[in-house]
Amino acid sequence: MAENGLGSQTRPGGENLLFLTDDQLRRGIEAMFFAYRGFTADPDRILSEKSYGRAHHRALHFVHRSPGTTVNNLLDILGVTKQSLNRVLRALIEDGLVESKVGVKDRRERHLFLTEAGRELEKVLSEAQRKRMRAAYREAGPEAVAGFRRVLQQIMDPEMRKHFDQLKDGM
């Protein structure tokens, strides 16, 4: 068996096995923490100017990605309590960034849409993150991007992977 220095061994039949030490896994975890910190830094600064937090950003992002999504679907995607989401949505609605429309088929449902102001804020927030992702993807190359996506999908809980798969492809 040949080793590539990353804990990966190739068997004579070409089968590739990956063996990582606890220290290598710990470094991967630390990389995720620091990458997330960098990934959220620009939006956090923009949001703080408006007295919003990451929950507001996530709500704006997923309402933008799925216009007309229901409050219940957003609850499921975000994995927050109803009380927490209601607090976030109330602020976004009061500030004119999100509008809630009564469902046509089921009047108990509330469908969420970004207003023009909401679309503008979401665009500013996501452009900061797209710029960072674009630069990282270019530097890493297409094979690394595909591998990164596979790793992220395997880290996701199965029900979250379902939501991810339902969104329009673009990664």
N, C-alpha and C positions, 0 to 999 in steps of 0.2 A: 504494500500500500504506500502511496506517495502522499506527503502532506504539503499544504500550500502556505503554512505559517499562520493561518487564521483558525486553526482548529478543524480544518476540513481535510478529510482524507478521501482519496479516490481508490476504489477497489479495482482489481484487474478488469472486471467487466464494465468499467466506466461508471459504476454507481458512486455517487458522491454523498458522503456522510459528513455531518457537521457535529463536532464535539466542542463545546465552548466551556471554559472554566467559569467558576463563580465570579472571578475577577473580571473576565471578559464580559460576562452578562451584566455585572455591576456597572462597567464602563458604558455599556449600551443604555442602561437605565439612566445614568447620569447624562449621557448625550441627549436622551429624550427630554429630560428636565431642562437642560440648558437651551436646547433647540426650541422648546415650547416658550421659554422665557423670551428668546429673541423673536420668535414668531408673533408673540402677543404685544411686544414692546410698543411698536408704532400705534396700533389700534388703542392700546391702553391709554397712551398719552392723549390721543384725539378724544376718546370717550371721557376721560377725566375732566376735560375742558367743558363738557356738557353735563357733568355729574352723573354719568352712566358708567356701568361696569361691564364685565365680560358677558354676563347673562343677557344684557341688552344687545350686545353684539351678536351673540349666538341666535337670539330671537330674530333680529334683523336679517341675519344671513339665511336662516332656514325659511323665513317667510319669503324672502327674495327668490330662493331656489325653488320654492313650491307655492307660487301665488294661489291663494284660495285655500291653503291648508287649514285644517280645523284646529281649534285650541287643543282638542284631545290628541290629535296627531302630533302637535308640537310638544305637548306634555310627554308623549312617548319618546320622541326623538331626543329631547333635552334631558329626560330623566330627572326632572325637578318636581317639587310638590306643586299642587294646584295653586296654593297660596303664594308661593314664590313666583310662579309664572304670572299669576294675576297682577302681582305688584309690578312686575316688569312691563307687562302689556298695558296696564293702566297708565304708566308714565309715558310709554311710546305713543299711545292713543291720544292722551291729553296734550302731548307736545306736537301732535300732527304728523307723526312719522308712520303710524300704522292705522289702518281703518279696519273695523270689524263689521262684517255684514251678516245678517241673519240668513241661515240656509234656506234654499228654495224648497228642497225635498223634506228637510227636517228643520223646523223653525227653532228647535232647541240648539242646533249647531251654530257656531260662530265661525265664519270663514275670514281669514286674515289676509290683508293685502298691504303692500307698502304704498304710501302716498309718494308724490313726486319728491318731497323733502326726505322721505325715508329712503327712496332709491338713491338720492344724492349722497346721503350719509353712508349708506351701505357701500356705495361705489368707492368713496374715499377710504373707508376702512379696509375693504377687500383689495383695493389697488396696492396699498402698502404691503399687504401679505403676498399678493401675486408677484410683486416686484422681487421680494425676497425669495419666494419659491422658484420663480423663473431663473434667477441667478444661480441658485443652488442646483437646480435641474440641469442647467447648461454646463455647469462645472462638473457635475457628477457623470453626465452622459446617459443615453437612453437605457442601457442595460441596468445601471444603478437605479434609475427612476422606476423601472419595472420591478426590480427587486424590492425597492423601498415600499412600493404599493403592496406587493405581496406580504411583506412583513407587517405593515400596518393593518391589512385585512385580517391577518392571523391573530393580531393582538386584540382586535375588536371582539366584543361579545357577539354571539350569533345573531341576536335580535337587532343589534346595531348594524351588523354587516348587511342585514336585510334592508334596513333604511338606506344605507350607503348604496347598495345595489339598485335601489329604486330611483335614486337621483340620476339625472342625466349624466352620462359618462363625460369625463373631461380630465381625468388625472393621468 
